[in-house]
């Protein structure tokens, strides 16, 4: 099967996204030269990911296997790379991730890693060749392997009755990942709880050591579910499969109420937070009313993106902002057994859903639906241009905008979404008249 302009990358890229988003985690790529470089080049072509986090664009340790290693095996080269990496780069955990070539020829990577472990080095390996899945599968496997190793090293288990792990947001694959994690953490803290967001500013190995101490795992996409289920089985930590990012007053209040009920948060702590957030949101919504009518904000639209974003944004725009969602196109390809639940959360039989990462198929779908507005990525520009409709970029890749801490999550995030939504429509209307 040929996929045209696949936006999801491979499992190795998913592993690198995870490791680059945690201070003290050091990847060691065991693959051909192009694998690691391709990951960095793809991100640097997108303005959204032009910045780095804990590692520069060309600072990823790599065995760079060539024909010799492919023919005769690359384990000796890997042994050398592990030792050299630890000499020059300080880290709390080193993770060997494998590409296609070493996996196909059968390099015994686990043996080399075990050898390093026996010498006292904190190193593990994750099998992440491209033929084993997408960037999302790499995210899942890397989370599971790192968590299993780190938790196994712990000497004690002290449950924290107020801590919530946030699972399912893939760093740098979700355009607004840091902003989304920050806002979710802020919301959780607003009702007296503590959050563990794992990735981004201030996050290091200590956050991962505390994973098994949490009282609840909050799952905001299908990709957080495997780890949540493992933690429940291993450490009896329950999970809340929310399944999408809460956008706007309705879903944000519902999430806070659900968390409050689980943790028995006093009503005099929970209710004022929900009331304040809802009041501020309604205040801002009223300010949009005149422009809503003047510029004809009510549109028939199509949304293209990851499950968490598509479901959250669709629910908000439909239920709180009077929009018609004709098509929801989900590009992260969750497992077949998960899809009925996703469609249930999407919550509208009139919305036609498509699960695909193929840009050709997506563009054909958009042309067939002929929406008045497209919410998607830079890859949807061709379809938007052909239909002469505005495009609001909400999913990766984006080529002309830098994202630092923007978010559409929560009460204030929904206001930002409305502002972006309004801006794109007003600009489109203006330039049509010029």
N, C-alpha and C positions, 0 to 999 in steps of 0.2 A: 504493500500500500504506500503510495506517495503522498506526503503531506506538504502542501504548498505554504511556505513561509510559516513554519511551526514556531510559535512564540514561547514555547515552554522549556526548551533546552533538554539536556539529558540528566540522568541521576547524578553524575559526577558534578555537574554545575549546581545541582541542588545541595550537595554536600558542601561545596565551596561557599555557597551563600550562607549556610549555617555557621561554618567555621570562621568566616570573616566578620560575623556579627557579634562575636563574644571575645572580650578582652582576655588574652592568655591561651586561646585555642590556636594551635598552629597546624595547618594542613600540610601534608607531604604527598604530592601527587605522584603516583606511580603509573606512568602512561607515556605515550608519545608526546612530542613537543607541542603539537597543535591543540591538544585537549585543554590544558590550562590557559593557553594564550587565547584560544577561541572564546572561552568564558569571559575573559577580561575585555577582549575586543568587542564582544556583543554588548557588554554593559557600557563600555565607553562610547559606543555609537548612540546610546540612549542618554540624552541629557539628564534624565531622571536619576541615573546612577553614576553620574560623572564624578561624584565625590567618593572617597574611600572611607573605611571605618577604622579597623585596627590593623590594616595592612595595605601597603601601596599596591598599585596596579601590577607592578612587575616584581613583587616580593614573595611570590608563592614558591616554596621549595618544590623541586620537580626532578624526577630521575631522568627525564628526557630520553626515553629509550629509542634506539635506532635499530636498523636492520640486524646488527650483530646481536643485540639483546633479544630481539624477536626470534631469531633463529636458535640461539644457544641458551636463551633464558636470561632474565634480568634480575634474578634474586641477589646476586652479588652487588649489582649496581644499587639496588634498594638498600642493602645493608650499609653501603658506603654513604648513601644519601641520608639515612636516619642519623648516623653518627655525626655527619657534617652539619646537619640542620641543628642538632642539639648544641653543637659547639658555638654556632653563630647567632642563633635566635632563642631567646629566653621564652619559655612558655610553661603553662601549668599542665597542659595536655597536648600531646602530639597525635594527630590522626592521619594514618595512611589511607588515602582514598585511591581506588584503582580505576583505570580506564579500560577500554575495550581490548587493546593489544595484549597486555599481560594476562587478562582473563581468558582470552581465546587460546593463547599458547600454554596456559596452565602454570604460570609462575606461582610458587608456594609462598604467597605473601604472608599468610598467617604464621608460617614457620619463622620468617625473618622478624616479624613483630614479637613473637614469643621469645625469640633469642634476645631481643632488646629489653623486653620486660624482665627477663631473668637477670639482666645486668642492672636492674633497678630503674630503668627509664619509664616514665609515664606515657606509654604509647599504645594505641589500639589501631585496628584496621576496620574499614567498612568497604564492602564490595559494591562499587557504584559504576559499573560499565553502562554505556548508553543503551545497550540492548536489554538491560534489566529495568528500564523505565524512564520516566520523565524527571524533571527537576523536583516535582512534588514527591515522587517515590524516593528520590535521594534525600529529601528533607526528612521523610518518615524514618528511613533506615538509619540515617545519621543520628537523629534524636534517640532512637531506641538503643543503638549501640553505645552512645556516649552515656546515656542515663544508666544503662545496665552496668557499665564499667565503674562510673563514679559512685553510684549508690552502693555497689559491692565493696568499694574501698572504705566506706564509712564504718566507724567503730561504734556508733550509737544511733538510735532512732528516737527523736524527741518530737512528737506531733505538735504542731502549732494550730490551735483551734480556730484561728482567725485568718489563716493564709489561703490564698487562692492562686493556683497556677493558671496562666493564660496560655492555651495551646491552639495551634492551627494557623498562625500568621507566618508566612514564609518570608524571611528577610530578603529585601531587594526584588523579590518577585511580585510582592504586593507593593505598588508604588508608594503608598503612604504607611508603610509598615511601622516606622518609628512613631509617627504621629498617632496611628491607631493604637499601638501598645501604650503610648503615653496617656492617651485619653481614657482608655479602658482602665488603666491603673488609677488615674485620677477619680474616675467614677466609683471604683471599688473602695478607694480610700475615703471618699465622701460619706460613706455609710459606716465607717469605723473598721474596715477590714484592711488587710495587707495583701499586696499582689506580688507575684513572681512572674516577670515578663520574659526572663531568660536572655533576651537579645537587646543590643543597643547600648546607649550610654549607661555606664555604671554597672553593667552586667558582666560577671566573670564566673569562675568555677564555683564560687560559693553559692550562687543562685542555683546552680545545677545540683549541688550537694543537698540543698534544702527541698528539692522536688518531692522527695518521699515523705517530707514532714507536713505537707499541706493537708488542709481539711477538705478541699474540694478542687477539682480540675474543671475549669471553664473552657469548653471546646467551641471555637468560633468558626470552624471550617471542617470539612470532612478529613482534612489532613492532620488534625489534632486527635482524632478519635483512636487510632491504634495505640498511641502512647498512653492516653487516658485509660483505655481498657487494660493495658499492661500494668499500669500503676494500681488500678483497682484490684486486679488479680493478685499482684505481688504484695501490695501494702494496704489493701482494703480501703483505698481512697475513692470515694464516690465521684462521679463526674456529672456535669450538666452539659448535655449535648445541645447547646443553643443553636449551633450550626451556621451562623452568619453574623455579620457585624451589625450591631444595633445602631440605626440611624434615625434621628428624630425623637420627639417626645414620647410617642406611643411605645415603640420597642425599647427605648432606653429606660423608661419608667417600669415597663414590664420586667426587664432584666434586673433592675435594682430591687424590685419587689420580690422577685424569685430568690435572689441572693439573700435579701433580708429575711425571708421566710425560712430559708435553709439554716441561716446562722442565728435565728431568733433575735434579730436586731430590734431593739426597742422602737416602738412606733414613734416616739417623740424624737428619735434620731433619723429614722427613715423618711417619714412623711414630709418634714420640712425640705429635705433635699429634693425629693420628687416635685414638690410644689414649686420650689424656687426655679428648678430647671425648666419645668413646664411653663411657668409664667414668663420667664425670659424668652423662651422659644416662641410663645404666642405673641409677645410684644413685637418681636422681629418679623413674624409672619404678617402681622397687620400692616407693617410698613411697606410690604410688597404689594398690597392689594391693588393700588392704583396702577402700578406698572403691569401687574398681572393682566388687567383688562386692556390697558392701552396697547401693549405689545403682543397680546394674544399668547400668553404663556402656556395655555393648555394645549398640549401636543399629543400626537400619536407617535410613540417612540420605540426604538429598539435599544437594548442594552447588551453590551459584549464585555465579558470579563470573568474573573474567578468566581467560584460559587459564593464565597462569603460576601463579596462586594455586590454581585448581581442581585442576590436575594435581598440583602439589606437595603440597597438603594432602590430597588424595584418596589419593595413594600412601602418605603417612605414616600416616594414620588406618587404612587398610586393612592395610598390611604390618607396621606396628609397634605398632598399638594395637587390633587385633582388631575393627575396625568393618566393617560392610557398607555399601558405597556403591551404593544402588539407582539413583541418577540423578545425573549430572554435567551441569549446565547452564552453558554457556559463553557469556558475554554480549558479548564484544568482537568477535564476528563475523570471525574470521580468514578469509583467502581459501580457497576450496574446495580448491585444490591442497595447502594446508597441513594440512587436517583429518585425512587418514589418518595422518600422522606424529604429530599431537596425540593421536589415539586410541591409537596404538601406545605413546606415552609414558604415557598414562593407565593402560594395562596391565592391563585387566580386561574380558573379554568380557561379564561379568555386569552391568557398569555400563552403563546406558542413557544415551547422550549426546544432548544437544540443544544446537544452536547457535542462540541467539535472544537479542535484546535487548528483546523485546516482553513487558512485564510481564503482560499478560493471558494470553498463551500460556504464560508461565512459571508463573503461578499455577494455570492449568488443568492443567499437567503435574504440578505438586506435588500437587494434589488427587487426580489419578489415581494417582500413585505411593503416596500416603499414607505418607510416612516418619514415623519416630518422633522425628526431629530434623532441623531445617533449618539449614544454614550458608549465609547469604546476606547480603542488605542490608536496610535498613529497609523497602524496597518489598515484602519477603516477609512482613511482619508480618500482613497480611490472611490469607494462606494458612496461616501458622502458627497464628493465632487460630482460624481455621475448623476446623483439624485438632486443636486443643488440644494442640499440641506446642511444645517450646521452640525458640527461634530464637537462634542465635549469629551475630552480625553480623561478617562477615569481608570484605565487599566494599562498594563505594560504590553508593548514598549511605547514610550513617549520620547520623541526626538527633540523637542524644543522647549522643555520646561524642566527646571530643577526642583526636586522635592526634598525638603529638610524635615519639617515637623507638621506638614499639612495633614488634615484628617477630615473625614466626613462622619466620623463616629460621634454618637452622643447628641446632646442638645445643641452645643455650639458647633459641632462638626456639620450638622444638618443645615445650619445657617450658612456655613461656608459653601455647601453644595448648592443651596438656593442662589447664592451670590454668583457662583460660577455659571450656573444654569442660566440665570438672567442675563449675565454679561454676554454669553455666547449668542443668545437669541437677539438681544438688542443690537449687537455688532452686525449680525447677519442681516437684520432688518435695515439697518442704516446703510450698509454697503449695497444692498439691493436698490435703494432709492437714489444713490449717488450716480 
